[in-house]
């Protein structure tokens, strides 16, 4: 896909923000303005240089009527704190990883709530017996969600759209009852639609909660550091477009980019370990409706993060599920000898009592 003029403006603006100019901004604009090809990320440099040949470079200015979205200024980043919601589920032991492999599974649990305190589904018409959302209903959903995860020997689960750490542990334990699980969840969202991010691990490790800074929206990031492994795992669920595109999606795109920018800052503060970002990104770079104003991927690429789905295109094609776009994704900044060994989507049922997404499996290996 050729580079769009709108992307060129966005790229030039952000490159200037992180290099020659102290005040940062990102903009999407249908014009011929381009940035500095020499300052562009290497993977885009050739394309950017070609585009620059036909137009003069210019510094970013104020937004105009031709802009897709207004100027976006990166915020201060995340606010780190200890997780406020923890749970555990006992099993027969805590198996260690084998042969230096770490199996991470990301799964959007599609509004898994406990059915208490006024919980209700946002997409209620898509859920069976939505009007009977109670604890028995929640238990039936836990069993349905755990079924495709059984037998994976997952070391870490990353869940989206789950109410709390207790439900995250319930799914993990139902999928692998032989293992003991420790679980953490963000406490950002509350009833009636408590969509939070959670991590469940059967291996020792520590979690931190990265609360959203200015402009990031409601949800932050959970970061898990496995004991003895030179990698951090960032569990994410970026802001949905809720069917919007173009100018109507500007606020949502700004929140996605703000989280990406915060993750970039976070990685700059952690120079040693590899860094895996995995979860529901709610944006597909192949979606033509998003080109020109959503630079989430580009911000992560400039941090040295590789889009792992691009390395496994055949496997990635199975990730669409009920949707035409692929929004469950993983990015890896290599480091300390940690590399990706495998990536695949599970052929799990979508809809009904399960999820509207398919589980994404990422296998890391220490060389």
Secondary structure, DSSP 8 states (H G I E B T S, - for coil): ----HHHHHHHHHHHHHHTT-SS--B--BSSS-B--GGGS-HHHHHHHHHHHTTS-B-------TTBSS--B------EEEE-SEEEEE--SB----STTEEEEEEEEEEEE--S-TT---TTGGGSTTGGG-SHHHHHHHHHHHHHTTTTS--SEEEEEEES-HHHHHHHHHHH-TTB-EEEEE-----TT---EEEEEESS-EEEEEEE--TTS-S--EEEEEETT-SEEEEEEE----TT--GGGGHHHHHHHHHHHHHHHHHHHH--SSEEEEEEE-S--TT-GGGTTT--HHHHHHHTT-EEGGGT-HHHHGGGGTTSSS--EEEEEE-BTTEEEEEEEE----BSTTSBSS--EEEEEEE-
